[in-house]
Every structure is written in C-alpha cells, then in structure tokens.
Amino acid sequence: MEGVELHFHALPGVDDGPSTVDESVDLLRGAAADGTGIVVATPHVRGDFLTDVSDLGERVREVQAAVYAAGLTVELRRGAELGHDMVGRLTQQELETLAQGPRGSRWLLVETPFEPLDEPFHSATDELRDRGFGVVMAHPERSADASVDGAVGLLRELARGAVAQVNAQSITGAHGAAARQAAFVLIAQGLVEVVSSDAHGPTRPALLGEARARLIEGGIDPLVCRSLTFGGPRRLLARGIPSAAALVA
C-alpha cells in the first residue's frame, strides 16, 4: 500500500516551500522514494502568505506535468494549509476548491498556531463546520496548547469532530524535544489520526518512513503506526469527516 501525504508544501513560489518547479520535483521525488503515491499540495493560505487561491489549480497541474515528465507516478492534489485568519475572507467556492474528501464529508487542513489556541481560532473552526466542512488540525503538537495548556484547545476541537495531524519531523525530533514529547503523548493517548511530513524542501523532506520507524522504536504499536501513515490519511480522502455540519442554504 502506498503512503499518502496530507500536509506537504509542494508548490513553488507561493510560500516558504520550494522556489522553482525543479525544486518541487526534487521534493516529490523524495516522497516517491519514501513510498508515497498521493500528495495533497498544501501551501500556506493566510494573511502573510497566499491570499488569492484562484490559480492554485493551474499551479498543481504545472507541477504534476513536471512530475510525470520526470518519470514519477506521484499523484498531486490541490489543497491548502489554511490559516484561521482566512476563514472569513474566503468564499464558499474558494473553500470548496481547497477541501478534500467526498461530497457531504469535505474537510480542510487548518494550521494550528504555535501559541495557545484562543477564541478567534475556535470561532474560525466553528465557522468552517457551520459552512459544511470538517477540520483537520495541522501539527497541534507544535502549539503551546499541547506543551503548556494540556492540549485543552485540541481536546475542545476533537470533541467537535476535528481530527489531529502530527508532523513527521516532530516525531523524529527535528522540531525540538517539546514537540517530540507532545507528539508521542498525543499519539499514545489515541488523539491523532494522521502523520504527515509537512515537507518544505531539502531541510524538511518527506519523512513518513522514518517517522513510522521512530514511533515503533518508541513503543507505539506497529499497527497504529501503519494506520497513522497509510490507513488514516486514505480514510480521510475516501470517507472525509462525516461529522461535519450540513451546509444550510
């Protein structure tokens, strides 16, 4: 079974990921070598990075063509790592173009801030649910909510149907000791559904295989590790988040 990356900065020139198409192909070549078959391209869509999402489809097609020309079989899909500050600024159609999952169970990857989760964050995710989208929380283990506040904000989101995604580099220790400890604790508590690389370039490559090995070394059940990197992301793409609120016309 091929791996799936749900959080991956694959598009060039839009955020702090690759600068050129060639760099994007190199990054995706690493994902292919790591056993990944599907990559959701998730550029930062937030006030200080990308705010116009109208050409993301064209950008994905450009990189996909270069990937195929390089002899790689990785399938690239359009998505985003959505900053909560952008939720009220994007139209329903714009959010729909960034969402994953089947009709009626669509979801969006929302960036978890590094500071404790506050009411504006929860209001934004509540708005997404009111607009018919489920929420996948990107790297909550890197937030002060996990290391200082006992993951109170994360637990609040999970109770509302959100799903947690942990970064592979947190598991390997590349994001620091606090993030690594928080990642292992959240996974051991069964609060995480997906591990993704959150790859950006040479210093932040595809690491699903290494993360899986580190989790097993750290005492996490191998079946859980496989679910985090294979089954969990595939389920989210195929089934979505059915608990998302129905959109009221």
Backbone torsions as a table, in degrees:
resi	resn	phi	psi	omega
1	MET	NA	131.8	179.9
2	GLU	-82.1	147.5	179.0
3	GLY	-74.9	163.5	179.0
4	VAL	-129.6	130.2	175.4
5	GLU	-104.1	115.4	179.2
6	LEU	-95.4	-10.0	-178.9
7	HIS	-137.7	105.7	-169.5
8	PHE	-160.9	119.2	-178.1
9	HIS	-88.2	84.0	-170.7
10	ALA	-97.7	-16.9	-173.6
11	LEU	-88.8	139.1	-176.8
12	PRO	-84.6	144.2	169.2
13	GLY	72.6	17.5	-178.4
14	VAL	-115.3	-22.0	-180.0
15	ASP	-152.0	-141.9	-178.9
16	ASP	-94.7	21.8	176.0
17	GLY	-93.5	-145.4	-178.4
18	PRO	-59.6	152.8	178.6
19	SER	-95.4	-29.3	-176.2
20	THR	-130.9	165.4	177.1
21	VAL	-62.1	-38.8	179.3
22	ASP	-60.8	-40.2	177.8
23	GLU	-66.3	-36.6	176.4
24	SER	-62.1	-44.1	-179.8
25	VAL	-63.7	-40.8	177.9
26	ASP	-61.4	-41.5	179.6
27	LEU	-64.5	-41.8	179.9
28	LEU	-74.2	-26.6	173.5
29	ARG	-62.5	-39.8	176.1
30	GLY	-63.8	-37.3	177.3
31	ALA	-64.8	-42.7	178.5
32	ALA	-61.8	-42.4	179.2
33	ALA	-64.8	-25.4	179.8
34	ASP	-84.5	0.7	177.5
35	GLY	92.4	17.9	-177.8
36	THR	-93.3	136.6	179.7
37	GLY	-111.2	-24.5	-179.7
38	ILE	-129.2	131.6	177.0
39	VAL	-127.4	123.7	171.8
40	VAL	-89.7	118.1	179.3
41	ALA	-76.4	120.2	-172.3
42	THR	-125.8	72.7	175.8
43	PRO	-64.9	153.2	174.8
44	HIS	-64.2	117.3	171.4
45	VAL	-109.2	97.3	-178.3
46	ARG	-159.3	169.6	-170.7
47	GLY	-58.0	-31.2	-177.1
48	ASP	-97.6	5.7	177.0
49	PHE	-129.5	-107.8	-175.9
50	LEU	-97.5	126.5	178.3
51	THR	-118.9	-19.5	178.3
52	ASP	-103.6	111.2	-175.6
53	VAL	-99.2	9.2	-171.4
54	SER	-65.6	-27.8	-176.5
55	ASP	-106.3	13.2	-178.4
56	LEU	-64.1	-35.9	178.0
57	GLY	-60.7	-42.8	178.6
58	GLU	-65.2	-39.3	179.3
59	ARG	-64.9	-41.0	178.3
60	VAL	-63.2	-43.6	-179.7
61	ARG	-63.0	-37.4	179.1
62	GLU	-63.3	-45.8	-179.8
63	VAL	-69.4	-38.6	179.0
64	GLN	-60.4	-42.1	179.0
65	ALA	-62.3	-40.1	179.0
66	ALA	-68.1	-35.5	177.9
67	VAL	-63.8	-47.2	178.6
68	TYR	-64.3	-38.7	179.1
69	ALA	-63.7	-27.4	178.8
70	ALA	-83.6	1.5	178.1
71	GLY	83.8	15.3	179.9
72	LEU	-96.9	150.5	-177.9
73	THR	-109.4	13.3	-180.0
74	VAL	-66.0	130.0	176.5
75	GLU	-91.1	126.4	-177.8
76	LEU	-104.3	132.4	178.5
77	ARG	-121.8	150.9	-178.5
78	ARG	-81.8	130.3	176.0
79	GLY	-154.3	-156.9	178.9
80	ALA	-167.1	154.6	164.4
81	GLU	-101.1	101.9	-168.6
82	LEU	-87.2	122.4	172.6
83	GLY	-75.2	139.9	-175.2
84	HIS	-63.8	-20.6	178.7
85	ASP	-68.6	-16.3	-177.2
86	MET	-94.1	-10.7	-173.2
87	VAL	-56.6	-47.7	-178.7
88	GLY	-75.7	-8.4	-176.8
89	ARG	-98.2	-14.0	-178.4
90	LEU	-99.9	141.1	177.6
91	THR	-72.6	167.7	177.5
92	GLN	-59.1	-42.0	-179.4
93	GLN	-66.0	-39.0	178.8
94	GLU	-64.5	-43.2	176.7
95	LEU	-62.5	-40.1	-179.1
96	GLU	-61.4	-37.8	-178.8
97	THR	-69.0	-18.6	-179.3
98	LEU	-98.2	-10.6	-172.5
99	ALA	-83.4	159.4	178.2
100	GLN	-120.8	167.5	176.8
101	GLY	93.4	167.7	-177.4
102	PRO	-76.6	163.9	178.8
103	ARG	-55.6	133.9	-179.4
104	GLY	90.0	-11.7	-179.4
105	SER	-138.5	32.2	-175.6
106	ARG	-72.4	151.3	-179.3
107	TRP	-144.0	161.4	179.7
108	LEU	-127.3	143.6	175.1
109	LEU	-83.5	118.2	-177.1
110	VAL	-111.8	128.8	-178.5
111	GLU	-70.1	127.3	175.1
112	THR	-84.4	123.3	-179.6
113	PRO	-64.1	156.4	179.1
114	PHE	-73.5	-25.2	177.5
115	GLU	-83.1	170.6	178.2
116	PRO	-56.9	146.2	-179.3
117	LEU	-70.8	131.5	-175.3
118	ASP	-116.5	-179.2	-177.3
119	GLU	-62.9	-38.6	175.9
120	PRO	-58.6	-36.8	177.4
121	PHE	-64.9	-49.6	-178.8
122	HIS	-64.4	-34.6	177.7
123	SER	-65.0	-38.3	179.5
124	ALA	-66.5	-44.3	179.5
125	THR	-68.8	-34.6	175.0
126	ASP	-63.3	-39.0	177.7
127	GLU	-62.9	-41.2	177.6
128	LEU	-59.6	-44.3	179.5
129	ARG	-64.7	-39.3	177.4
130	ASP	-62.7	-28.6	-179.1
131	ARG	-90.7	6.0	171.6
132	GLY	98.7	11.9	-177.3
133	PHE	-113.9	138.6	168.7
134	GLY	-77.3	169.0	-176.0
135	VAL	-125.9	127.4	168.0
136	VAL	-109.0	121.7	-175.5
137	MET	-88.7	119.6	-179.2
138	ALA	-79.9	130.8	176.2
139	HIS	38.4	57.4	177.2
140	PRO	-64.6	-20.2	179.3
141	GLU	-68.0	-17.5	179.4
142	ARG	-89.9	-5.1	-179.1
143	SER	-85.7	149.0	174.1
144	ALA	-61.7	-20.0	176.7
145	ASP	-58.6	-35.8	-177.8
146	ALA	-79.5	-40.8	-172.9
147	SER	-90.1	-22.1	-176.1
148	VAL	-114.7	-43.0	-172.1
149	ASP	-98.3	13.9	177.9
150	GLY	64.7	27.3	177.7
151	ALA	59.6	30.8	-179.5
152	VAL	-60.8	-44.0	-179.7
153	GLY	-65.3	-40.5	177.6
154	LEU	-62.7	-46.1	-179.7
155	LEU	-60.7	-36.7	176.8
156	ARG	-62.4	-42.2	179.8
157	GLU	-68.5	-42.9	179.7
158	LEU	-61.2	-37.3	178.9
159	ALA	-64.4	-22.7	178.3
160	ARG	-94.7	8.7	174.4
161	GLY	101.3	1.8	178.8
162	ALA	-70.5	163.8	179.0
163	VAL	-123.7	143.4	-179.1
164	ALA	-101.3	137.2	175.1
165	GLN	-119.7	123.0	-179.8
166	VAL	-102.1	145.4	179.5
167	ASN	-80.3	140.1	176.2
168	ALA	-59.7	-38.3	-178.8
169	GLN	-68.9	-22.7	172.3
170	SER	-68.2	-40.5	-179.2
171	ILE	-67.3	-38.5	-179.7
172	THR	-77.9	-12.0	-179.7
173	GLY	96.3	-1.1	-177.0
174	ALA	-68.9	-21.1	176.9
175	HIS	-93.6	5.8	178.6
176	GLY	105.7	164.4	-175.1
177	ALA	-65.4	-38.6	-177.4
178	ALA	-65.2	-43.7	179.5
179	ALA	-66.0	-38.2	179.2
180	ARG	-63.9	-46.0	179.8
181	GLN	-62.7	-44.2	-180.0
182	ALA	-62.5	-40.3	179.8
183	ALA	-61.1	-47.2	-179.0
184	PHE	-65.0	-39.5	-180.0
185	VAL	-64.6	-47.8	-179.0
186	LEU	-62.5	-39.6	179.0
187	ILE	-68.5	-43.9	179.9
188	ALA	-62.5	-29.7	179.4
189	GLN	-83.1	-1.8	178.9
190	GLY	75.3	24.7	-176.1
191	LEU	-96.6	-0.5	-174.9
192	VAL	-116.7	137.4	179.3
193	GLU	-105.6	-27.3	-170.7
194	VAL	-141.3	141.0	166.3
195	VAL	-112.4	132.5	176.6
196	SER	-134.3	159.2	-175.1
197	SER	-75.0	-29.6	-170.6
198	ASP	50.0	44.4	-176.5
199	ALA	-68.8	144.5	178.8
200	HIS	-127.5	-25.7	-174.8
201	GLY	167.7	-159.8	-175.7
202	PRO	-57.1	-35.8	-179.7
203	THR	-86.2	-8.6	176.9
204	ARG	-137.7	73.2	-174.0
205	PRO	-85.8	-177.0	173.6
206	ALA	-67.7	128.6	-173.2
207	LEU	-137.7	22.8	-177.0
208	LEU	-59.7	-44.3	-179.0
209	GLY	-62.5	-44.4	180.0
210	GLU	-66.6	-40.4	178.5
211	ALA	-61.9	-41.3	179.0
212	ARG	-61.9	-42.4	179.4
213	ALA	-65.3	-41.0	-179.8
214	ARG	-66.5	-36.6	178.2
215	LEU	-64.7	-42.8	178.8
216	ILE	-64.0	-42.8	176.6
217	GLU	-60.5	-31.7	-178.7
218	GLY	-84.3	5.8	174.4
219	GLY	95.6	6.8	177.4
220	ILE	-80.4	135.2	-179.1
221	ASP	-52.0	128.6	179.2
222	PRO	-55.3	-32.9	178.0
223	LEU	-66.9	-37.0	176.0
224	VAL	-65.9	-42.8	179.6
225	CYS	-60.4	-41.8	179.0
226	ARG	-66.2	-39.8	178.5
227	SER	-63.3	-39.5	-177.9
228	LEU	-64.5	-32.6	-174.4
229	THR	-107.4	-15.7	179.1
230	PHE	-120.2	-68.6	-172.5
231	GLY	-64.6	-46.4	-176.8
232	GLY	-58.6	-54.2	179.5
233	PRO	-63.9	-36.2	177.8
234	ARG	-65.1	-39.8	177.6
235	ARG	-62.4	-40.2	-179.3
236	LEU	-65.4	-38.2	177.8
237	LEU	-70.3	-39.1	-175.2
238	ALA	-81.8	-40.0	-173.4
239	ARG	-108.5	-22.3	-177.9
240	GLY	71.0	-154.5	178.8
241	ILE	-120.2	92.8	-175.0
242	PRO	-62.2	-18.5	-177.4
243	SER	-77.4	-4.3	178.5
244	ALA	-60.4	141.7	-178.8
245	ALA	-64.5	145.1	177.0
246	ALA	-71.9	138.2	-179.6
247	LEU	-72.3	128.0	179.0
248	VAL	-94.3	124.0	-177.9
249	ALA	-70.5	NA	NA
